[in-house]
Amino acid sequence: MVNLRWVSKQWRYGPVLYLPVALALFAGSLLPALQSHGTQFGGLPDRPYDALAVVGIALQCVPLVVCSRWPVACFTVVSLGFAIDQFGGYHSFAGTALPIALLTVGLRLERHRRVVAIVFTAVFLASAIAFASLGGTEPVTGYVTFYLALVLAWGIGTALRSNRVAEAERRRRVAEDTRTAERVRIAAELHDVVTHHVTAMVVQAEAARYLTDARLEQSLTAVADTGRLAIADLRHLLDVIDPGHGAEAIPTLVERTRRAGQPVEFSEQGEPAAGDAGPVAYRVVQEALTNALKHARGSRTSVLVHHGDGEITVAVDTDESLPTAESPDGGGRGLAGLRERIGVLDGEFSAGRRSDGGFSVRARIPAGNPS
């Protein structure tokens, strides 16, 4: 079974795909062994190549190079070359360009598709009548078969286009669902910060009024520490909402986590490149370090970021969680959101507990994709 998604991807690359096809058709049409052995339509007798034959071949092959950008214009010029080829009796190998150009129209034309189909059918009928009036020997079944073959090319292009539209819609829905899940996670995190840290500060401040001087300083210190932790958590959430608000890099994030009391070993390999993978890698490290702080505070954590050719890989490992900590199982809202986000980019993401009791996060993020 044909994988329409794979085929559609191949047809996105324009000149990279069309150029070798155009060159092959042009060169093949000029080979003596293939002359007058190409597409035959209309039943007119063969004739030797001349200058007009080369013009017809060029009109069929050269436009393919820009067919992905201007499909209708390309198809029009290719059709003109095809008419020269067939009415002139050259019957060159370049006639194969006609269904290729028509397939591209079916794939890339956004508007007036019905008008183009009607005009093409009318021109086809007019051509059939012209061939018959010039003494062509093509039977009616030959015209019908050739027309159905061109309809098949149009249909394949239309199917590829429908697949692309469906894929784009799927990605849009996944991205929207991911954003919605992220907003829900942010709301839950804000709720945790407010209800836990701020409530603790209020309780400690209220209790301080009944303490002796010796214990008062200790209580106020606890209030200050809780406030700092709340600020750090709120800063994490601000990073989620706008990762570029502070122009912070992963080393800055690691250093801030160290100051919060988490021993972190950090290694970065390769040269960071411009693209959309960097912010996603930042979010992976941020989420992993946040979970380490919450569920395994004080446990050794290692972060490895590798900037490779066309992708970024991230590995975050946390040693065995503290006895009082509740380690995540890989299904948390933040981790699930990252898994969906990286999946949209055709990357890979995994998070889970190791056999030694530690926790690992792995991500492979392709560069140059929309996040």
Beta strands, then each sheet from edge to edge (+ up, - down):
strand 1: 264-269
strand 2: 301-307
strand 3: 311-318
strand 4: 348-353
strand 5: 359-366
sheet 1: 1+ 2+ 3- 5+ 4-
end
